[in-house]
Every structure is written in C-alpha cells, then in structure tokens.
Amino acid sequence: MLGLIDELVKDKSQRVAVLGCGSPFRGDDAAGTLIASRLAGLSGRAKAFVGDVAPENLTGEIKAFQPDLVLVFDAIDLGIRPGELRMFSGSEVTGVSFSTHMLPLRIIIEYLEQETEASVVLLAIQIESLEFMADISAAVNDTVDALVDKLGALLG
C-alpha cells in the first residue's frame, strides 16, 4: 500500500498538504497527528498540518497554502488487520460516524475540495485500540514510521 503514496505524489510540481487527524490521548487514534508532527519540517512544495480532534480549525491555513493535493491521515476502525492502510476519495467517506472528530471528515474533505480545488484523499490506518492514555500499538506505530519515512523521502 505504500506504493500508493509514490503514485499520489509523483508529480514533483504539485503542492502537497499533509493533514493529520486524531487524538493523542486515545492510543492508535494518535496515528494521524504523529505523522503530521513528524513531518513538521517539510517546506517548499509540502507542508504538514496537525489537526488533532478539530482538523477543521486548519482549513483556512490549508487553503492559504494553495495545495494541489491534500493527504488526510486518520486512524479508523475498518475491520481489517491493525496497521493496514486504505485510501478513500472524498466521495467514498460516508456517514457521520466515520470518525470521532468534532466535524465528520466528509464535511472537512468536501470543504477542502471546494475551497482549494485540490484532490483530497483520506488515508485511513486500521486501529488496534483506542484506549484512553494508552500508547500507540506496535502495528500502527510501524505503519506511521513507514509513512513518515516514505513521505519524508518524497516530499522533503
């Protein structure tokens, strides 16, 4: 699935925003925020945004960055193996219960698509646990590390 990242960011002229969502206090739900935090040093054609549980608060900053592509990372229960990665287009993100954020991700994604005219993609990481104040699981942490390495190499 990491090869998908290569395909998404293959155009070296595109501006890429990385938006990490999730709660740093709920185990694997921290995955998205960890990815964005670890990529905070990106500059030039890429910029990372740590959205935590209210990613809608960063939509103005993302719009001002004028991305061509927005990669939204979040940990979600998809019923697959912990740490597995799945990609969803904005139209595939359905239902108000798809995530645990202040606003449903579908609304945020639709807003970003309309306001930035960028392609917006949700990259969902399968959770193992959302236990309060728990550490991130090994499987999800391995996926986070691999994504940070891959994106850092491609965008850094």
C-alpha positions as CSV (number, residue, x, y, z in Angstrom):
1,M,0.0,0.0,0.0
2,L,3.0,2.3,0.4
3,G,3.4,2.2,-3.3
4,L,0.2,4.2,-3.5
5,I,2.0,7.1,-1.8
6,D,4.5,7.1,-4.7
7,E,1.7,7.3,-7.2
8,L,-0.2,10.1,-5.3
9,V,2.8,12.4,-5.1
10,K,4.7,11.5,-8.3
11,D,4.2,15.0,-9.8
12,K,7.1,16.9,-8.4
13,S,5.4,20.3,-9.3
14,Q,2.4,19.7,-7.1
15,R,2.0,21.3,-3.7
16,V,1.1,18.8,-1.1
17,A,-0.6,19.4,2.3
18,V,-0.5,16.6,4.9
19,L,-3.3,16.8,7.4
20,G,-3.0,14.6,10.5
21,C,-6.2,13.9,12.5
22,G,-6.8,12.2,15.8
23,S,-6.5,12.3,19.5
24,P,-3.0,12.0,21.0
25,F,-4.7,10.6,24.2
26,R,-6.5,7.6,22.7
27,G,-3.9,5.0,21.7
28,D,-3.9,4.4,18.0
29,D,-6.1,7.4,17.3
30,A,-2.8,9.4,17.5
31,A,-1.5,8.0,14.2
32,G,-2.6,10.9,12.0
33,T,-1.3,13.5,14.4
34,L,2.0,11.7,14.8
35,I,2.5,11.6,11.0
36,A,1.9,15.3,10.6
37,S,4.0,16.1,13.7
38,R,7.0,14.1,12.4
39,L,6.7,15.8,9.0
40,A,6.5,19.3,10.5
41,G,9.9,20.2,9.0
42,L,8.6,19.9,5.4
43,S,9.0,23.1,3.4
44,G,8.7,24.2,-0.2
45,R,6.2,22.2,-2.1
46,A,4.8,20.4,1.0
47,K,3.5,21.4,4.4
48,A,2.2,19.3,7.3
49,F,-0.8,20.3,9.5
50,V,-1.5,18.8,12.9
51,G,-5.3,18.7,13.1
52,D,-5.8,16.7,16.3
53,V,-9.5,16.2,17.0
54,A,-10.5,19.5,15.3
55,P,-8.9,19.5,11.9
56,E,-11.5,21.9,10.7
57,N,-9.6,24.6,12.6
58,L,-6.8,24.4,10.0
59,T,-8.8,24.6,6.8
60,G,-8.0,28.3,6.4
61,E,-4.3,27.7,6.7
62,I,-4.5,24.8,4.3
63,K,-6.4,26.9,1.8
64,A,-3.8,29.7,2.1
65,F,-1.1,27.1,1.3
66,Q,-2.8,26.5,-2.0
67,P,-2.2,22.8,-2.3
68,D,-2.8,20.6,-5.4
69,L,-3.2,17.5,-3.2
70,V,-4.3,17.1,0.4
71,L,-3.4,13.9,2.1
72,V,-5.6,13.4,5.2
73,F,-4.3,10.8,7.7
74,D,-6.6,9.3,10.4
75,A,-6.8,6.1,12.4
76,I,-10.2,4.4,11.8
77,D,-11.8,1.0,12.6
78,L,-12.3,-0.6,9.2
79,G,-12.4,-4.1,10.5
80,I,-9.1,-5.1,8.9
81,R,-5.7,-6.0,10.2
82,P,-4.3,-3.4,12.7
83,G,-1.9,-1.1,10.9
84,E,-3.3,-1.7,7.4
85,L,-3.7,1.3,5.2
86,R,-6.6,2.1,3.0
87,M,-7.2,5.0,0.7
88,F,-10.6,6.7,0.2
89,S,-11.6,9.6,-2.2
90,G,-13.7,12.3,-0.7
91,S,-16.9,10.8,-2.2
92,E,-16.1,7.4,-0.5
93,V,-16.1,9.0,3.0
94,T,-19.6,8.4,4.1
95,G,-21.6,8.7,7.3
96,V,-21.3,10.9,10.3
97,S,-19.8,8.1,12.4
98,F,-16.8,7.5,10.1
99,S,-14.6,9.2,12.6
100,T,-14.5,10.6,16.1
101,H,-13.8,14.3,15.3
102,M,-15.6,17.5,16.1
103,L,-16.9,17.6,12.5
104,P,-17.2,14.5,10.3
105,L,-14.2,14.1,8.0
106,R,-16.6,14.0,5.0
107,I,-17.6,17.6,5.6
108,I,-14.0,18.7,6.1
109,I,-12.9,16.9,2.9
110,E,-15.8,18.3,0.9
111,Y,-14.9,21.8,2.1
112,L,-11.2,21.4,1.2
113,E,-12.1,20.1,-2.2
114,Q,-14.4,23.1,-2.9
115,E,-12.2,25.8,-1.4
116,T,-8.8,24.6,-2.7
117,E,-9.8,22.8,-5.9
118,A,-7.2,20.2,-4.7
119,S,-7.5,16.5,-4.8
120,V,-8.2,15.4,-1.3
121,V,-7.5,11.8,-0.2
122,L,-8.2,10.1,3.1
123,L,-5.5,7.6,4.1
124,A,-7.0,5.5,6.9
125,I,-4.9,3.4,9.2
126,Q,-6.7,0.5,10.9
127,I,-6.7,0.9,14.7
128,E,-6.0,-1.8,17.2
129,S,-7.0,0.1,20.3
130,L,-8.5,3.5,21.3
131,E,-7.9,3.0,25.0
132,F,-7.6,6.3,26.8
133,M,-4.0,7.3,27.6
134,A,-2.7,4.1,26.0
135,D,0.5,4.0,23.9
136,I,0.1,3.5,20.2
137,S,0.2,-0.2,19.2
138,A,3.2,-1.7,17.6
139,A,1.4,-2.4,14.3
140,V,0.0,1.1,13.9
141,N,3.4,2.6,15.0
142,D,5.2,0.6,12.3
143,T,2.8,2.0,9.7
144,V,3.3,5.5,11.0
145,D,7.1,5.1,10.8
146,A,6.9,3.7,7.3
147,L,4.6,6.5,6.1
148,V,6.8,9.2,7.6
149,D,9.9,7.7,6.0
150,K,8.2,7.4,2.6
151,L,6.7,10.9,2.7
152,G,9.8,12.5,4.1
153,A,11.8,11.0,1.2
154,L,9.3,12.0,-1.5
155,L,8.5,15.5,-0.2
156,G,11.5,16.5,1.9
